[in-house]
């Protein structure tokens, strides 16, 4: 406890403590609560506290904030006013269990927080084996830390987690990215807010859970029903086709109204934990001054001063002990990060403007397909537009927004979109020959197919020779035999519901397996066709048309199916859950059922209800 010699030499007497008003103003610029209009006695916020000076300063400022500023003054005006009466902070102290005495120190930190009036909880990481022997210890520690924090937030119905990153961390990050060769967007540094990292696929933590817990956030796209639910009826001799899902988006209506009237077919997930960094514009000197002025104790981790341990430690040592060129000083790096951040904000505003002019004439979440006519950038780009490279980057951001609707991938990297941008936006000037006209291509797990003008339900584009073509988009077909990574196994559970699990990065499933055999959620396969053909010949006319109309060609082999895994390893498809179809011959106890939801969709820029 106390300050290390290295810190003492780095601190100048001019550093002033951060006032509560300064902190409140910074928080109002950064914090975007998921549901600011929710009525309730309080807003819950989590604090990630290590015990170091940074996080202890954060805890102190939060403890003083609660009595001085009601939530209504901290919610941006664009989000409306909060009806909550106050803010309740809860601190989480992660014990990495990686060095002697860490458990005692974590408990001591929790005790200091309790004295400040902040309820605290120690989260202990249980390592399989000796953590120090792992070559990737740092990345594993980060993963386990955020997963522990995310689970704790979910358990306490907290959707906002504050981290104590500060301006010195920002400068170090930008320096490391410069050394690594990052450009443009990467040099904006640490984000002020983002979804919680390292928690992909964890329901209720990453981009999900808002339907079950409204305090975690609720999407305007989510509809009224909590999920699409269906029962598997083993006693029926006739295929069952339900109408739980609403009809797909109407191209006819789109053509008639000049846009897309969006009606949810599957509930769309919302919510999840987001992290915020309200101290990112304050220097470490001021955080230390804040703790000293208010007699706040903190702990020093001796590993932070070992310049041979991590790259960040090496960069920190470089800043503290060596003179640097003016362009590489902290003020210069922070100025560059701010400029890059402002440029990125402007780029995203341009992307939203362009996105609003794209024509999405179909979006079918049941099959994961869409039809899009992209905006003609030759007509909407400003005459004094920036360089060709900048125009290409902005076009890639636009394409990324659309891809995120359907891609099974966790991330869409802009560097992977160069070829796709050339195909979709050939109007962007190119120093070389124009790309060849293609009928289809695949990028980020999504297959694009060029459609003929004047397709079903849409007026012909012949009247406008300069109009861009429409593209049909669907999940890229799986390999001939999709591997086990594309299957979720649900063992018999006596009729209890399973946890929610993410299938193929697109659909959240949970099953109630009341039978004796394992149920698999996997892609539909060609060898399933005899069972599906039986459906076509024995169902009523409307349901019989589902596969032919809504999942034509290769698309039908990209939608999820539920199969029964027999003891001999054979599989028999028993349901097409997104279409609400149950097949006969399922030998299991009555009461088995499924629930399904679509992944969270970023709604910024889209106008689903009035057309795009």
N, C-alpha and C positions, 0 to 999 in steps of 0.2 A: 504494500500500500504506500502511496506517495508518488513522487516523480523520480524518473531515472535521470542520471547525469546528462545524458544526451539531450533529453527534452529541455532540461534547465538551460543548457547553452544555446538552444535554438529559439528560446522565447525572449522577446524584447519587451521592455517595460511599457511600450506604447500600446500593446494589445489591450483592448477594453472588453469587459464582459458583455455578453449578448443580453440585451434587455428582453423582457417578456413580449413587449410590443414588436420588436424586431422579429422575434421568433413567430409570433402570431401572423405577422404580415408575410413572412416566408412560407408559412404553412398554408395560408390562403391561396398563395400562388401555385402551390404544388398539389395539395390534397384534393382529390376528386372522389368523394365517397360514392359507393355504388348506388345507394338509395337515399339521397339527402332528404327526400320528402316523407320518409317513413315516420309515422308518429310513434313515439315511445318515450320512456323515461330517460334514455341515455343512448349515446353512440359509443360503441366499443372499439377500442384501438389497441393493437398489440405493439409492444416495444421489444426489439431484439437487443438485449443488453449483454455485453461481454464482461463488463466490469472495468474496461479501460476508460480513459478520460473522455473519449469521444461519446461513448454510449451513456456514461454517467452524466455528462452535460445534457444530453438529450433527455434523460429521465428527469433531471432537475427542472428543465424548462417546461416539460410536459406537466410536472406536478404543480408548477405555478400557473400554468395556462388555464387549468380547469376552473378555478374560481374567478378568473379575470375575464375570460372570453367564452360566451355561450357558443354552441355549434353554429347557430344562425349567422354569426359574424365571420365564421371560418369557411363557410360554403360559398363557392363562387356564385355571383348573381345569375350567371347563365344556367346554373343548376337548380335555381329556386332556393327557398329558405327552408332550413331544417326546423322541424317541430320538436326535436328532441330537447330535453331540458338541460342536459349536461353531457360531459364526456367521461367515460370510465376507461382508464388505462390499465392494461395488464402487462407486466413484464415477463419475458421468457429468457432465462439464463441457460445457455447451452453448455453443458460439461462434455467436452470432447473426449475425456478419459484418455488423453494421449500423454500426460505427464504426471509425475507424482504431485499429489496435493491439489489436483484440479477439482476434486469433489468438495474438499474443504473450502477452497476459494469460491466455488460457485455458490455454496451455502452462505458464505460471508457476504457476497454480492447481493444475494436475495435479501439478507438481513438489512443491508444498507437501504435497499429500495423500499422495504417495508417501513423503515423509519421515515421515509419521505411520503408515506401514504399510498404507495403503489403496490397492490397485490402482486406477488411474484411466484413463479414456478420454475424449478430447475428441471431441465430436459437432459437426461443422460444418454449419451450415445454408447450403444453396446457394440463393440467391434468384434468381428470374427477373427480371432488371432491377435497378434501384436500389431497395432496400427503403425508403429514406427518402422516396421519391416516392409511396409508396402511402398513400392516405388512411386505410386501416384497418390500418396497420402493427402497432399493438399487438395486435389480435386475431389477425392473421396470425402474428405472432411467437409468440404463445401456442400456436396450433395447431401450427406447425412444431416448436416446442420439445417439446411433449408427444408428438408423433408420433416424433420422434427418440429421446426417452427410452423410449417404449414399445417401439420396435423393438429398441433396445439391450437392454432387459430381456428381451424374447422371445429374442433371440440368445443370451443368457447363462442362459436358463432361470430367470429371476428373476420371482417373482410379487408381491413386496413392494417398493414404492418409497417411501422416506422423503423428505418435503419439510420445509422449515425454516420454515414459517409459524409466527408467534408471536402473543402476546396483543395486541401493538400492531396487527398486521395484522388481527386479529379486530375490534378496536374500529373501525379505519378502514372495514372492510367493512360493519359494522353501520351506521355513520354514513352511508355512501354509499347503503345500502338504505333507510334512513329518508328521505333526501332524495328517492330515487326513488319513494317511496310504498309500499314493501313493508310487509306486515303479517304477523303470526303466524309461520308457518314460516320465511319469509325472514329474519326477524330473529334466528333462531338462529345466523346467520352461517356461517362456514367449517366444514365437517364435519371431524371427526377422521379419518374414513376414507371412501373412496368408490372406485368404479371409476375407472380413469384417464380423464381427460377428453380430448376432441378426437380420439379414436381409434375412433369408431364405424365398424364395417364392416371393421376390420383384424383378420384372424384370428390367433389366438395372442397378441393384445394386449388387445383389448376383449372381455371376457365369453366367451372361447373359448380352446381350446388345451389344456385339461386332459386331454382324452382322449389326445392325441398325446404329451403330456409330463406324466406323473403328478405331477411335482414342482410343476406349475402348478396343481394342484388337481383333484379328481375328484368328480363329483356322485353322490349315491346314486341319482339318476334315470337315470344314463347307461347302465345295463345292462352286459352283459358284452361285446358286440360293439363294435368301434371305429367302425363305420359301416354303413349299408345300402349294399351294393355290388351292381351288376348290370352285365352286359355287354350291348351292343347286338349282336344277331346278324343281320347283313344277309342271310345265305343262307337263312334260314327263310321258308317260305311261309305259316306259320301264326303268329298272334300268340302271343307268349310271356308267360305270366303266372306270376311267381315267387311264392314264399311266404316271401321273406326277412324280411318284416315280420310281427310277431306280430298276432293278432286284436285288434280294437279293444277298448276297455274295455267290459266287459259290464254292461249295465243290469240284466240278469236277476240276475247275481251281486250287483250293488249292492242290488237290492231284497231278495234273500234274506239278505244279511248286514247290511243296514242301513247300508251305506256303499259305498265304491268300492275294489275291489281293483285296484291300479294295476300294469299290466304294460307296460313300455316297448315302443312299436312302432317308434320311431326312437331312435337314440342322441341324448341331450340334451347339448348342449355345456356345458362347465364350464370353470372356470379363468379365465385372463386376469390382467392386471396390476392391482393395487389400490394406491392411494396412501394413505399414513399420515402424520399430522402430530403427532408426539410432543411437539413444543415449543409446542403451541398454548396451553397454560396458563402459559407463562413469558414475562415481559416482555422487550423488547429490551434494556433496561438490564442484565438478568441475563445475557443472551447476550454482550453486550459485556464485562461483568465476567468471564465465563468465559474469553473469549479473552485478555483482559489478564492474568488471574491465571496463565495457563498459557503465556504467550508465543506465542500463536497469531496468526499474521499474517493479514491479510485485505485485500481490495481494495475501494475505494469507486467506485461507478459515479456519475459526476457528473450523469447525467441524473436520478437519483433526487431531487435537490434542486431541480430545475426545476419550480416549481409550475404553470407554464403548459403543461406537456407532457401530463400525465394527470390524471384526476380524483383518483386516489389520491394523487398528489404534492400536489395542492391541499389535500386533507383533511389530509395529513401536516403541511403548512405551517400549517394552521389550528390543529391541536393544539399545535404547537411554539411558535407565535408569538402566539396570541390567547387571552385568557381566555374561557371558555365557561360557560354555565349549568351548574349542578350535574348536571342530568339528561343533559347531553351530554358529560360528562367521560368519560375512558376507563374508570374504575372503574364508573361507572353503566351505560355501554354494555355492558361485559363482564358485569355482573350480569344485565342484561336478556337477553343472549345465552344465559347459562347457564340462566336460568329458561325461556326458550323452548325450549332444547335438552331440558331435563328434561320439559317438557310434551309435546314431540314424542315422546320415548321412551315416556312413558305412553300417548300416543295409539296408537303402533304396537303396544304390548302389548294394548291393547283391540282393535285391528284383528285381531291374531292370534287372540285369543279368539273374536271373532265369526266369523272365517274358518273356524275349526275346527268351527263349527256350520252352515256352509253345506253343502248336499248337492250334490256334483258327481257326477252319475250317469253321466256319459260325458265322456271327454277323448280325442279321436282326433287325434293329432299328424299322422297321415298326410294328413288332410284339413283340419286346423286348425279343428276344431269342438269344441264342448262343450255340455253340458246342465247347467244349474245351478238349484237352488232356493235362493235367498238366505235368510239368517237373518231372522227377523221381529224387527226392532229394537224394536218395541213390547213384546216379551216379554223381551228380554235387556238392554235399556238400564237402567241403575241408576235407581231412583226419584228419587234426588237428582242426576240427570244434569245436566251443565252446560247452558248456553244452547242454544236451538234451533240457532243458527249453529254452535256447537261440535259438536253432534250431527251436523249436516249435513256438516261437514268430515271427521269421523271416518268417516261413511258413504261419503263420496267416496274416502277412502283405502282402504276395503274394496273398493269397486268398482274402483279402480285396480289393486289386487293381482290381481283376477280378469282384468281387461282385459289385463294384461301377459302372460298366458298366450298370447293370440292376436293382439294388435295388431301390425300391420306398422310402427307408428310407433316412432321411437327413444325418444320421451318421451310420457308421459301427464300433461298439465297438469290439476291439480285444478280450475282455473277453467273448463275445458271440460266439466265433468261435472255442472253444476247440473241441467240438464234430465233427464239420465239418472238421477240420484239420485232425482228426483221420481217417475220412472216405476217404478223398481225398489223404492224404499222409500217408498211413499205413506203409511205409518204415521207418518212423521216429521211432527209438527205444522207447519202452514204458516199464515202470517198471512192469506193470500189463499185463493181457492177452490181445492179440490183439483184436481190436473192431470187432464185427460181420460184415460180408459182407452184405451191404444193397443195395437194388435196387434204393432207392431214399431217400432224406431227404430235409428238408427246413431250411434255415437259413437267417436271415435278409431280409425276404420277397421274397427270391429267392428259387425256387424249383429246386433241382438237381436230374436228372434221369440218372442212369447208362445205357450206350448204349452197344449193342453187338459189338464186334470187327468186322471190315470190313463192316461198315455201308455204306449208300448211298454215292457214289462218292469218296470213300476213300479206299486205298489199305488195305487189311487185315493185322491185326497186328499179325497173326499167325506166320509169318516169324520171329517175335521177341517175343518169349514167355515172356520176361521180360517187355514188353511194358505195360505202364499203360492204363487203360480203358479211353474211352471218356465219357464226361458228357454232357448231354443236360441241359441247364439252361433256365429258364423262370420265369416270375413273379409268385409268389405264388398265387394259386387260391383264389379269394375273398370268404368271407363267403356266405352262401346260399342267403342272401339278403344284399348286400353291403349297408351300412348306408349312410346317407347324407354327411358324411365327404369325401366320394368318388365321389361326384357329384359337378360340377360347373354349376351354373345357370346363363344364359345370357338373361336378359329381353329384350323385344322389344326396339330398340334404333333408330328407323327411318332410318336405313341403315348406321348408324355411326359404325365405328370399336370400339370394346371394348378394354380395356387395355389387355396386355398379362397376362395370369394367368397360374399357374403351376398345372397340373393335375397329381395326384398320384405320385408326386415326380419324374416323368420321362418325361412328355411331356408338352411343353409350347403351350398354345392355345390362340388365339383371334378369336372372331366371329363378323360378321356383321349380326345382326338380323334385317331384313327388314320386318318381319312378325308381327303378332298380338299375338303370343303365346310365352311362355318362351321356350328357347332351353336349353337342359341339355347335358353336356359332362359327361359321366359316363361309367362304364364298360359295355360291351355287356353282356346280360343275356340270360338264356335259354328260357325265355318267349318271347324273340325277335326272336326265331327260325322261326316262320311262315314267317316273313318278309324276313329273311335271306335265307330261303328255296326258296322263290319266286325268289330271286336273282340267286340261283343256277340253277333254271329251265329256266330262261328267258334271262340270259346274254349269251354273246358269250363264246366260249369254254375256251379261255385263262383266262378272268376275273372270269369265273365260278369256276375255279380251285383254286382261291386265298385262300378261306377259308379252303378248304380241304388240300391243300399242305402247305400253309404258316402258317396256324393257326389250326393245327390238335388237336383233343381231347380237353383237358381242356384249352389249350393256347388261343383258340378263345374267351373264357370268361374272358380273362385278357387284351384284347386290347380295346381301347376306342371306344365308339359309341356316336353319336349325336342323341338325342331323342327329340321329340316335346311333351311338357307337355300340355295336354288338360285341359279345365276348370274343368272337373270332376275328375282330378287327374290322369287319365290314361296317359300312355306314349307309344309313337310309335317311333321306331327307324327309322331314316331317312337317316343316313349316317354312314359309317365306314371310318373315315377320314384318318387314317394312310394307308389304302389300296386304297384310292382315289375312294371310292364307294359311290354313291348317290342312294337312293331308291325312287320309285315313290309314289305319293299320298300325298305329303307334301303340305298342304293347307297354303301357305304363299305367300307374295309378292316376285316377282323376285328380285334378288339382294342380297339375303342372301348368305353368304360365310364364309369360315373358313380359317385360316392359322395355321400351326402346325410346331413345331421344336422339336428336341430331346434335352434333358438336356446336359449340358457341360460334356465332357468326358476328364478325365486326360490322356493326350497322352504320358507322360513320360514312357519309357520302351517298348511301343508298336511300332511296325513297320507295320502300316496298309497297306502300299503300296507294300512292297516287301515280306510280309509274316512274320509270327511270329515263 
